[in-house]
Amino acid sequence: MSEKTIPYKIYLEESEMPTAWYNVRADMKNKPAPLLNPATHKPMTAEELGVVFCDELVAQELDNTNAYIPIPEEIRNFYKMYRPSPLVRAYCLEKKLGTPAKIYYKFEGNNTSGSHKLNSAIAQAYYAKKQGLKGVTTETGAGQWGTALSMACSYFDLDCKVYMVKVSYEQKPFRREVMRTYGASVTPSPSDTTEVGRKILAEHPGTGGSLGCAISEAVEVATSKDGYRYVLGSVLNQVLLHQSIIGLETKAALDKYNINPDIIIGCAGGGSNLGGLISPFMGEKLRGENDYRIIAVEPKSCPSFTRGKYAYDFCDTGMICPLAKMYTLGSNFIPSPNHAGGLRYHGMSSTLSQLYDDGLMEATSVEQTAVFEAAEQFARVEGILPAPESSHAIRVAIDEALKCKETGEEKTIVFGLTGTGYFDMVAYEKFHNGEMTDYIPTDEELAASFAKLPDVE
Amino acid sequence: MSEKTIPYKIYLEESEMPTAWYNVRADMKNKPAPLLNPATHKPMTAEELGVVFCDELVAQELDNTNAYIPIPEEIRNFYKMYRPSPLVRAYCLEKKLGTPAKIYYKFEGNNTSGSHKLNSAIAQAYYAKKQGLKGVTTETGAGQWGTALSMACSYFDLDCKVYMVKVSYEQKPFRREVMRTYGASVTPSPSDTTEVGRKILAEHPGTGGSLGCAISEAVEVATSKDGYRYVLGSVLNQVLLHQSIIGLETKAALDKYNINPDIIIGCAGGGSNLGGLISPFMGEKLRGENDYRIIAVEPKSCPSFTRGKYAYDFCDTGMICPLAKMYTLGSNFIPSPNHAGGLRYHGMSSTLSQLYDDGLMEATSVEQTAVFEAAEQFARVEGILPAPESSHAIRVAIDEALKCKETGEEKTIVFGLTGTGYFDMVAYEKFHNGEMTDYIPTDEELAASFAKLPDVE
């Protein structure tokens, strides 16, 4: 297929959209380690998990064998309001860089939540509704996930209680207002509405909160309130399953034009976007059908893959959630306050952690000033103002494209553009004013955090 | 064609995108009144206009005869980064309303400027670059136009000086920061950087500024600085020409599925979106080939069509711009400060004014609390959080659909969803907190404003 025939944006028809999610665990020889009961250290049963999560989501969480899980029609109809998302050929960026590389990005920001998070939010809300629940609880940091869940709950007429990390609640009143537009209640965390919140407030008065702390509060409310369950926007197997829609659409769009990528790049916080984007490509790799370089990009200020330990750890600060085996910085690790945007969770998806440990993917970390430089460069030629999270992937995509410029290689690079930065202008302002700084945790800091890892045999 | 086969979103292929803009003036029997020299009251010549605007844009401004103007390839390539925009079937809204009406909306918000303004910004920047200029100046109120122009100038490597209404500059720091991301300089207006700005500041110390005032400053800079011209995001004939891309794509998408709309609805401030959306439909109407109900929706707080006078008036506060014949509230009219969002210009496009005066379209006005109710209802079922401006059209589309529910008529309604409200959360917050109020100017206020209209024979 000649260059000329590849459009700027490859859109699939609605009829070409995937009708089933792909479960990469089915093709993994080494399955991700199971969640453990924090008291007994034994694998969590479906019954135990059912106290926290909806039944069908528990089944998806534990399913390591079925490669394809049909997407219910109600979810597919919702997807049609903002999907298929475009796979964009970055012609203008290529030209600006003067690279022979061919760059594509899968753009997930064209919906009001501003990110890919909506793909799993609508699925989780659907199963909650199907189970006859009254509502769901969750935590949110930067606010993308909370917004996505609010939209999904509004669509299915479910109550939605969001615990928002207090520092974000105060710094991002607009995100909060978007959630209110969709009818969600938003509480700054830690709060005095939960036992664990009151305990944390007593121990750390004046704290700005953390994701791990907001998770504890949301889980406490879900498990103590009749007709409620807890939902989570990343890390879990079920979330990666729903997010496989990103990778499946990407693959279908590439296949339509006979494009075979050499490198696939995604930013990684808890792993929801990366896991979704790479899943069908990783599946081919696991089955020995094809090979790809897959690169996870994380912030140097929160480097789970590149400097974390692969160990069982708590998922939350209150230590009321199951234990997960993952690359982790320790559940007490909180990134420096100068860190802008998301990608600030202390751990990483168990599935991705296992794949990384098996050498099936690479990881790299970047400093945020370099990330914002890439973001601005991208915005000026490609139009879209990217989210700080997504810009981690842009940074490495540009770096790889510049390597191609040196070597003359015409590599095909695909990266995930997870979202837009419209609610991150405070960070952009800091960058413009030269006030943005970088932070790299010291070995001593990490060692202190690792020392608190639970002792699991 | 059966209902089932119409997708949620109708996308054209890039190859189906229009290659020429449509100039509705060519089909108008009564042409829009010409711009007049404010000193001589004689029609502005191309030479006179060339001091303010780029040469090719002057030609477009004065061209009342050519129906189609080819879109240069460079502009079409830029369009491909965010166009064709989807024509969305509002299945979920229809269901929620329980109406037999079929509702479609043309969504122009899927780009970082957040609105349709980019369609004309890129065209104006292109012609400025082609003329070898160094840069352009403009004004912006709520910020959509300034953002769009910043993006366009960044793409063509042009300097961009934006005069932003001071009250917006202070209340919307994030919009300002987006413009800075694209390399624009943003000055709060009135400022001490211009003669007219200093004069206004001396007469009205502490003023929050107005669009008319920011226009005066931008024009002064453009006409006094070597290698600069002034560009405007609405009102002008050339802008409506560029925005015809909205209507042409809408018509092509409807034709693809043999859909014939009964009612076409657009919000109207200066008229850029409305004029663009309706142009090919109006063309059919003017040529007697088809008939449509066309409805302009404006705020009750700034009702140019519904309560204005059809007369020659100043386009700016400083009275340095040409005079335009239009439906106007008087160039001194400033909407009440409680008015949220845009649609606050005192006048209306000369082309639309003539069409309205000829009875070829209707106009109606709505109160902002009713507009925000419609916005929230729309967001909760259709996902997209709409801009306050766009929500004026949503309000009337919902009202028309509810009339169909009463009568049982299966009318087809098309409206323009011009943009997203991500930078308008202060207004949404007021609405959520029950603090939003409505304002309708009194007859006395308008009479006082009309008394200052220039005396043009």
HADDOCK unambig.tbl for C-alpha pairs under 7 A between the chains (distance, minus, plus):
assign (segid A and resid 7 and name CA) (segid B and resid 14 and name CA) 6.99 0.50 0.50
assign (segid A and resid 8 and name CA) (segid B and resid 80 and name CA) 6.14 0.50 0.50
assign (segid A and resid 8 and name CA) (segid B and resid 81 and name CA) 6.35 0.50 0.50
assign (segid A and resid 14 and name CA) (segid B and resid 7 and name CA) 7.00 0.50 0.50
assign (segid A and resid 80 and name CA) (segid B and resid 8 and name CA) 6.14 0.50 0.50
assign (segid A and resid 81 and name CA) (segid B and resid 8 and name CA) 6.35 0.50 0.50
assign (segid A and resid 110 and name CA) (segid B and resid 110 and name CA) 6.09 0.50 0.50
assign (segid A and resid 111 and name CA) (segid B and resid 384 and name CA) 6.51 0.50 0.50
assign (segid A and resid 112 and name CA) (segid B and resid 383 and name CA) 6.53 0.50 0.50
assign (segid A and resid 112 and name CA) (segid B and resid 384 and name CA) 5.28 0.50 0.50
assign (segid A and resid 112 and name CA) (segid B and resid 385 and name CA) 6.01 0.50 0.50
assign (segid A and resid 151 and name CA) (segid B and resid 380 and name CA) 6.66 0.50 0.50
assign (segid A and resid 151 and name CA) (segid B and resid 383 and name CA) 6.52 0.50 0.50
assign (segid A and resid 154 and name CA) (segid B and resid 380 and name CA) 5.75 0.50 0.50
assign (segid A and resid 155 and name CA) (segid B and resid 380 and name CA) 6.25 0.50 0.50
assign (segid A and resid 155 and name CA) (segid B and resid 381 and name CA) 5.73 0.50 0.50
assign (segid A and resid 174 and name CA) (segid B and resid 425 and name CA) 5.46 0.50 0.50
assign (segid A and resid 177 and name CA) (segid B and resid 425 and name CA) 6.31 0.50 0.50
assign (segid A and resid 177 and name CA) (segid B and resid 429 and name CA) 5.98 0.50 0.50
assign (segid A and resid 181 and name CA) (segid B and resid 376 and name CA) 6.21 0.50 0.50
assign (segid A and resid 182 and name CA) (segid B and resid 380 and name CA) 5.67 0.50 0.50
assign (segid A and resid 376 and name CA) (segid B and resid 181 and name CA) 6.22 0.50 0.50
assign (segid A and resid 380 and name CA) (segid B and resid 151 and name CA) 6.68 0.50 0.50
assign (segid A and resid 380 and name CA) (segid B and resid 154 and name CA) 5.77 0.50 0.50
assign (segid A and resid 380 and name CA) (segid B and resid 155 and name CA) 6.26 0.50 0.50
assign (segid A and resid 380 and name CA) (segid B and resid 182 and name CA) 5.69 0.50 0.50
assign (segid A and resid 381 and name CA) (segid B and resid 155 and name CA) 5.75 0.50 0.50
assign (segid A and resid 383 and name CA) (segid B and resid 112 and name CA) 6.52 0.50 0.50
assign (segid A and resid 383 and name CA) (segid B and resid 151 and name CA) 6.53 0.50 0.50
assign (segid A and resid 384 and name CA) (segid B and resid 111 and name CA) 6.53 0.50 0.50
assign (segid A and resid 384 and name CA) (segid B and resid 112 and name CA) 5.27 0.50 0.50
assign (segid A and resid 385 and name CA) (segid B and resid 112 and name CA) 6.00 0.50 0.50
assign (segid A and resid 425 and name CA) (segid B and resid 174 and name CA) 5.48 0.50 0.50
assign (segid A and resid 425 and name CA) (segid B and resid 177 and name CA) 6.30 0.50 0.50
assign (segid A and resid 429 and name CA) (segid B and resid 177 and name CA) 5.98 0.50 0.50
